[in-house]
Each structure stands twice: as C-alpha cells, then as structure tokens.
Amino acid sequence: MNTQTDLGEFVDAEGFLRKALCALTSKDIEILLEQIPIVSEQEDTYCSEISQSEWHEGKFHWIPVGRERCNAGRIKLANNPINPIAERLINGMEALIELHRQRELEKDRECPAPCSPREAVKRYFGLPQLDQIPLASDQEKKSFTQIARELARKLRIRLVSDKSSREFAVIIEDEGIGQTPENVHKTLLSLGATTKGDKPYLIGVFGQGGASAYAACKYSWVLSKRAEDLRDESKGGIGWTIIKHIFPKGRRDDYFAYLAAHPDGRVPFFSEKVSEKIGIRHGTRFAHIGYDFGRGGAQIVRRLFPALNHVLFNPIIPYELYAARDSADLMNGNAYRLSNLSVRGPKPVLDKIFEKQDMSGC
C-alpha cells in the first residue's frame, strides 16, 4: 500500500461521514467501526514500528497514539476531567491564531511574529485582554463586545447528554487552520512532540494536555480539514479517525490507539468532494464519547459553565458553550466576570445583614 487509504473505498463516504458527525454514543461509534475492515487489536503485534510486510493490505490497523505502545501512563496524567477539555479549547484558540499568522506570512514572509499570544490576539482580532473590556469606554466596550461575540462563534464546545445510554459527549470545534489528512497523525495525534517551539505567539509547547481526554472517555474521534489557501502541495480532503483504549490479551501494557490507514501512521480520509457536499469548513473537531465526569456527573450540565470559567480564568480568546441546549453561553472567564462586577458597582457580599455588636467587654 503506497498511498493513504480513502474510506470511500469501503463505504458510502457521504453517508458515513454524515453519521459520524451525528455519533454521540459508544453504540454509534461501534456501528461505524463495524462497516470498516479493521485488523483486530488482539491480532496486531505493533510495537514501535510496523513494516510494509506486516501491514494487512486493504484493512485498517490500530496504531498507538504518539507511536508509543506504553502511552497509557502519560495519557492518564490529568487529575480532573475538566482539564483536558480546557486543553482542547486552548488548542482551538491556537488554531485560530495560527490561521491568521500563516496567512500573514503568505503576504509577507519577513513579517515578524507576535511576541506573545495576547499580542497575536490584539494584532489579528483587535481584542485586548478580555478582563480589560469592561473597563474600556462605552464606545470601545461596544466594539470589543461585538468582536468577541463574532470570534467566539469560531470556537465551540458542546455538551450532549444521551438519556438512553446515560452517556455524555463533549465536542470541541474550531474554525482554525486545520490539518491535511497526511499530517493529522504528526500533529493532532502526537504525544510529547511539538511544532510550537519557535512560535512565541502560541500557548502550549509540550504536546500532552489534550490527549488526556482519551482516558476520560470510551471513544474519541477527530476530524480535521486544512484551510484551502494554506495547503501547500498537499491534497485536500478531511482526515478522520477514532481513538480507543486497548487492553491486549495476556499483557499488562494497555495503551490508547487510533485507526490508521497506512503503515507510516496516516489516518483515513474523505475526499474534497465529500467535504464540499456536506459543507464542512476548515478547522478541527474532537468528539469525546462516553465522557466520565466522575462523581456528580449528572450535575455537569450546571457545573460546566463555572468550572470552565474557573480553569480558563482569563482566556486569550472567548468561546461558546452549548451545555445540553441549543443556545450558547459566551465564555470570557472569571477574570472578565469579576472585572465586569467591579464596573457595575459594589454588591452585598452576605445574604444577611447583622446589627453592630458591642465589643467593648471583649
């Protein structure tokens, strides 16, 4: 097999992708997997490399995330299920910034990079720190708020609850730069690797945090499409794969793996024609299915808003939260909310007012 396998060789590509976009439960994912010829993870002997001769022609394989068979320990590092979601949102913010940076370089290869993520947001989107918006003049505040709302629509998190399966799905979507099918495994599915070391305008650098979401759910799937004007010589289309936890029989080294379509680790893909029919824009979509929020999971619909505003205290870019409903909350972080309260004026801190007490005898 010299080329990456197109899922369209095995299934009705358009119908499969439409069902994939609606997959919100473990059962939905398993039905999708049943349509694809896959080498069983119990038959696969993958360690760190897989040769052309070991590859089953015409079938897909499960390859460890980051090409590391012993990756479970690193992926299970997160101590709170909210943290990996926050990391995914940060990745989406970076994708939005990178889209504008690369377009800037297309116009001027010598243009100096922003010195920090906040400088990048100010340069490309015209936004100050979010907690400074309430302190601006009325005219500036109105303008900044409008910009923030429009920008937040390009980065969305959805919490979906399925009553029949009692499962949660967490979906993070961005309209950023996206990846070509050839590079999804090198970037979105890498572990401990980075392409950000020389980019001071981005946030993360260790290539680890978002992967912890795999340990908090039963299945994950990712879909990514590169912005058309930034594809270089690469072909278009949509890279797509599923990630799951594998427990090999007779072994103690469980690991997390993704569905691969080529011995070098490349993922399955859909053609550009299919993406155009469905109307998929550039960017990346991560769906974490069967997400385990731990104790009090049933209350997560109410808890997610304050939890994310706490973890992303002063995000560089606002985003939208759809918490089991069709309308969105604009997420600016607690720093913005506290700053906004200070502008509105002091409010009673206690819910009861106590009379002054005589302390002279104390």
Secondary structure, DSSP 8 states (H G I E B T S, - for coil): --S--BGGGTS-HHHHHHHHHT--SHHHHHHHHHTS-B--TTT---SS---TTTS-TT-BEEEEGGG-TT-HHHHTT-SSTHHHHHHHHHHHHHHHHHHHHHHHHHH-TT----SSHHHHHHHHH----GGGGGGS-HHHHHHHHHHHHHHHTTEEEEEEEETTTTEEEEEEEE-S----TTTTTTTTT-SS--S-TT-TTSS--SS-GGGGGGGGSSEEEEEEE--GGG-TT---SEEEEEEEEE--TT-S--EEEEEESSTT----EE-HHHHHHHT--SEEEEEEES----TTGGGHHHHHHHHHHHHTSS-SS-EEEEESSSS-EEE--HHHHHHHHHHH----SSSS-------TT-
